[in-house]
Amino acid sequence: MFRDHAQSPIEPGTEFTKLHYFSYDPALVFHVALAPIADAAVETFPAGSDGELRMRPFARSQGLQSALGGELTFYWLQGYGGGAFLPFADATSGRETYGAGRYLLDTVKGADLGTAADGSTVLDFNFAYNPSCAYSPRYVCPLAPAANRLPAAVRAGERSPA
């Protein structure tokens, strides 16, 4: 379906056989608390011919620092159907994974693992995926903001396109 769907980012005529993933690593599943960010300004990101993508930071994770060397900012998309969005980059970006970063949550597209029984937010990096722009210049995707660049290598989820 990823290759053949009418909205696939795979360019027609491109030889494509499969997506490439790291082996599943249960150590890269986290249950984090979210610290609300009050009164954050809307941030604007270039979106090519689509203009600009506007996102408002609404929370910061609590629980990744010791394992990944930093925390992540969650964004609310101001257009495009709204929803929570969590882009990130890490020490594998540009080497083993797409250079501009990957996405972990995009609730408008149904990419959300929800909450645990204790109310914490589930972040399973094994489900990290490349943005469409990793496969096609027809797409312009927001880069992982500086606030979401982790110093640790997150060897989980989707790898660079082959």
Secondary structure, DSSP 8 states (H G I E B T S, - for coil): -TTTSTT-SS-TT-------B----GGGEEEEEEEE-TT---EEEE-GGG-EEEEEEEEEEES-HHHHSS--EEEEESSTT--EEEEEB-TTBTTTB-TT-EEEEEGGGTB---B-TTS-EEEEGGG-B--GGGT-TT-------GGGB-SS----SB----
